[in-house]
Amino acid sequence: MTARRAHNPRMDDAPIRVRCACGWETAGTEDDVVAATSEHGELVHNMRATRDEILAMALPAASQESAQRRTG
């Protein structure tokens, strides 16, 4: 059984970002990012990830941008 988080419309609409180790990245709503990341993983890396696995890699879009500025 998979734990599901409670639906929070504000959180679901907040932009998130995922960056792959290969350099590909995407940002947008939760649903858009999950769909794009899933498609990228299957087409480019022949890998499948669950929605929960993809969301575990995701960061708020603003947080990842500021992290890149700190390390870049």
C-alpha positions as CSV (number, residue, x, y, z in Angstrom):
1,M,0.0,0.0,0.0
2,T,1.3,3.4,-0.9
3,A,0.9,6.4,1.4
4,R,-0.7,9.3,-0.3
5,R,-0.4,12.9,0.8
6,A,-3.5,15.0,1.3
7,H,-4.6,17.0,-1.6
8,N,-3.4,20.6,-1.2
9,P,-4.5,22.8,-4.2
10,R,-1.9,25.5,-3.3
11,M,0.9,23.0,-3.3
12,D,-0.3,21.2,-6.4
13,D,-0.3,24.5,-8.4
14,A,3.1,25.7,-7.1
15,P,5.8,25.3,-9.7
16,I,8.3,22.5,-9.2
17,R,11.4,21.5,-11.0
18,V,13.2,18.2,-11.7
19,R,16.7,18.0,-13.2
20,C,18.1,14.7,-14.5
21,A,21.7,13.7,-14.1
22,C,22.0,14.0,-17.9
23,G,21.3,17.7,-17.7
24,W,17.7,17.6,-18.9
25,E,15.3,19.5,-16.8
26,T,11.6,20.5,-16.6
27,A,9.5,22.8,-14.5
28,G,5.8,23.4,-14.1
29,T,2.8,22.1,-12.2
30,E,3.1,18.8,-10.4
31,D,1.1,17.0,-13.1
32,D,3.1,18.5,-15.9
33,V,6.5,17.7,-14.3
34,V,5.5,14.2,-13.5
35,A,4.3,13.5,-17.1
36,A,7.4,15.1,-18.7
37,T,9.9,13.4,-16.3
38,S,8.2,10.0,-16.8
39,E,8.3,10.4,-20.6
40,H,12.0,11.5,-20.5
41,G,13.0,8.6,-18.3
42,E,11.3,6.0,-20.5
43,L,12.5,7.5,-23.9
44,V,16.0,8.5,-23.0
45,H,17.1,6.2,-20.2
46,N,14.7,3.2,-20.6
47,M,13.7,3.7,-17.0
48,R,10.3,3.9,-15.3
49,A,9.7,5.9,-12.2
50,T,6.5,6.1,-10.1
51,R,4.8,9.4,-9.4
52,D,6.1,9.3,-5.8
53,E,9.7,8.7,-7.0
54,I,9.5,11.6,-9.4
55,L,8.0,13.9,-6.7
56,A,10.8,12.8,-4.3
57,M,13.3,14.3,-6.8
58,A,11.4,17.5,-7.3
59,L,12.1,20.8,-5.6
60,P,10.2,24.0,-5.6
61,A,11.3,25.8,-8.8
62,A,12.6,28.9,-6.8
63,S,14.6,26.7,-4.4
64,Q,16.5,24.8,-7.1
65,E,17.2,28.1,-8.9
66,S,18.7,29.6,-5.8
67,A,20.7,26.4,-5.1
68,Q,22.1,26.6,-8.6
69,R,23.2,30.2,-8.0
70,R,25.0,29.2,-4.8
71,T,26.8,26.2,-6.5
72,G,27.1,27.6,-10.0
